[in-house]
Amino acid sequence: MSVSFPATGASATSPQAEVPKSEPEQFASEHPASAISAQVSAPSLPDTCADSGLAASGLTVTGLAVYVDVDETLLRHYGTRQIPIPSVIQQVKALHKQGAELYCWSSMGAAYARQCAETCGIAHCFQAFLPKPQVIVDDQQPKAWRKILHVHPSQCSSQTTVQEYREELKKPRPL
């Protein structure tokens, strides 16, 4: 696959007055198309994740991505105090140990999510720290997603396994 951009009509060194370039125009002026086409190509995708070489690198793909909220999920707030919720922290540790891909997110932002996970002593369990989305660009409403579970913090148990979540995801759900 090669990437090409429309000609801008003026070179970057022309004596014309500075006209702001669009993002694609700016990128094209900084990166010649020949270099881009050499760097950007559509890789052929393996039939399964196991074929992608991850197993050889020691990494595994569980197919279970878990997003964990912070406020009133990892931490309960009483006035100005933040109190860790032990059942959720134990669930995070257990899922991490089983190879789930864990992401910590918060409407307060990624730095806040990291800080709270560090406070709970479980930052090492997470792949990344993210802000909660404010806009989702997707062809489906989240309520129409077939493979999603909502687990309330009161339902967390370190006894719930990755396999049990996978089984629950296989069950048919009404739209």
C-alpha positions in Angstrom: 0.0 0.0 0.0 1.4 3.4 -0.8 0.3 6.7 0.5 0.0 9.8 -1.7 -1.0 13.3 -1.0 -2.4 15.9 -3.4 0.1 18.5 -4.6 0.0 21.7 -2.7 0.9 24.0 -5.6 3.7 25.7 -3.6 7.0 24.4 -2.4 8.1 24.8 1.2 10.9 27.1 0.0 8.8 29.4 -2.2 8.9 33.1 -1.3 5.1 33.3 -1.1 3.5 34.4 2.2 3.2 31.7 4.8 -0.2 30.0 4.3 -1.0 27.4 7.0 -0.9 23.9 5.6 -3.4 21.2 6.3 -2.1 18.3 8.3 -1.7 16.0 5.3 0.1 18.8 3.4 2.4 19.4 6.3 3.1 15.7 6.6 3.7 15.4 2.9 6.2 18.3 2.9 8.1 16.8 5.8 8.1 13.2 4.5 8.7 12.5 0.8 6.1 10.1 -0.7 8.8 7.6 -1.6 9.9 7.3 2.0 6.3 6.9 3.2 5.4 4.2 0.7 8.5 2.2 1.9 7.3 2.6 5.6 3.6 2.2 5.3 2.3 -1.1 4.1 -0.6 -3.3 5.0 0.8 -6.4 6.7 -0.8 -9.7 6.0 -2.7 -10.7 9.1 -2.4 -14.2 10.5 -5.4 -16.4 10.6 -5.1 -16.6 14.4 -3.2 -14.7 17.0 -1.2 -17.8 17.8 0.3 -17.6 14.3 1.6 -14.0 14.8 4.7 -14.9 16.6 3.5 -13.7 20.0 3.8 -17.2 21.5 7.5 -17.4 20.5 8.1 -14.1 22.2 6.7 -15.3 25.5 3.6 -13.1 25.2 0.1 -14.6 25.2 -3.1 -13.2 24.0 -6.1 -14.0 26.2 -8.7 -12.2 24.1 -10.0 -10.7 27.4 -9.5 -7.0 27.6 -10.7 -5.6 31.0 -11.1 -1.9 31.6 -11.1 -1.0 35.3 -12.5 2.3 36.6 -11.0 4.2 39.5 -13.5 6.2 41.5 -16.0 4.1 43.4 -14.5 1.0 41.8 -10.9 0.8 42.9 -11.3 3.5 45.5 -14.3 4.5 47.5 -14.5 8.2 48.5 -15.5 9.3 52.0 -15.2 13.0 52.1 -11.6 13.7 51.2 -10.4 10.1 52.0 -9.9 7.5 49.3 -10.3 3.9 50.6 -9.2 1.0 48.4 -11.8 -1.6 47.7 -10.1 -5.0 48.5 -12.4 -7.2 46.4 -11.7 -5.2 43.3 -8.0 -5.1 44.0 -7.9 -8.8 44.5 -9.8 -9.3 41.2 -7.4 -7.2 39.3 -4.4 -9.1 40.8 -6.1 -12.5 39.9 -6.9 -11.5 36.4 -3.4 -10.1 35.8 -1.9 -13.4 37.0 -4.2 -15.2 34.5 -3.0 -13.1 31.6 -5.9 -10.7 31.1 -5.1 -7.5 29.4 -6.0 -4.9 32.0 -6.4 -1.2 31.4 -7.1 1.4 34.1 -9.2 4.4 33.2 -10.8 7.4 34.8 -12.9 10.3 33.7 -10.3 12.4 35.7 -7.6 11.3 33.1 -4.8 8.9 32.6 -2.4 10.5 35.2 -5.0 10.2 37.8 -5.8 6.6 36.9 -2.0 5.8 37.2 -1.7 7.6 40.6 -4.7 5.7 42.0 -3.4 2.3 40.8 -0.1 3.1 42.4 -1.9 4.0 45.6 -3.6 0.6 45.5 -0.2 -1.1 44.8 -1.5 -2.6 41.5 -0.1 -0.3 38.8 2.1 -3.1 37.5 -1.0 -5.1 36.6 -2.1 -2.6 33.9 -1.1 -2.4 30.3 -1.9 1.3 30.1 -3.7 4.1 31.9 -6.3 6.0 30.0 -8.8 8.7 30.2 -12.4 7.5 29.9 -13.7 8.2 26.4 -15.9 11.3 25.9 -16.5 10.5 22.3 -16.6 7.1 20.7 -16.3 6.7 17.0 -17.8 3.3 16.2 -20.4 1.9 13.9 -22.3 0.5 16.9 -23.7 2.0 20.1 -21.9 0.4 23.1 -25.2 -1.1 24.2 -25.2 -3.1 20.9 -21.7 -4.6 21.5 -22.2 -8.3 21.6 -19.1 -9.2 23.6 -19.1 -6.9 26.6 -19.8 -7.4 30.3 -20.5 -4.9 33.0 -19.3 -6.0 36.3 -20.2 -3.9 39.3 -17.5 -3.6 42.0 -19.8 -5.5 44.5 -19.7 -8.5 42.1 -15.9 -8.7 42.0 -14.3 -11.7 43.5 -10.7 -13.0 43.1 -12.4 -16.3 42.5 -13.8 -15.2 39.1 -11.5 -16.4 36.4 -10.7 -15.3 32.9 -12.3 -18.5 31.7 -15.5 -17.8 33.5 -15.7 -14.3 32.0 -15.1 -15.9 28.5 -17.9 -18.3 29.1 -20.2 -15.5 30.2 -19.3 -13.6 27.0 -20.4 -16.6 24.9 -23.9 -16.6 26.2 -26.5 -15.0 23.9 -27.8 -11.6 25.0 -30.8 -9.6 23.8 -30.0 -6.4 22.0 
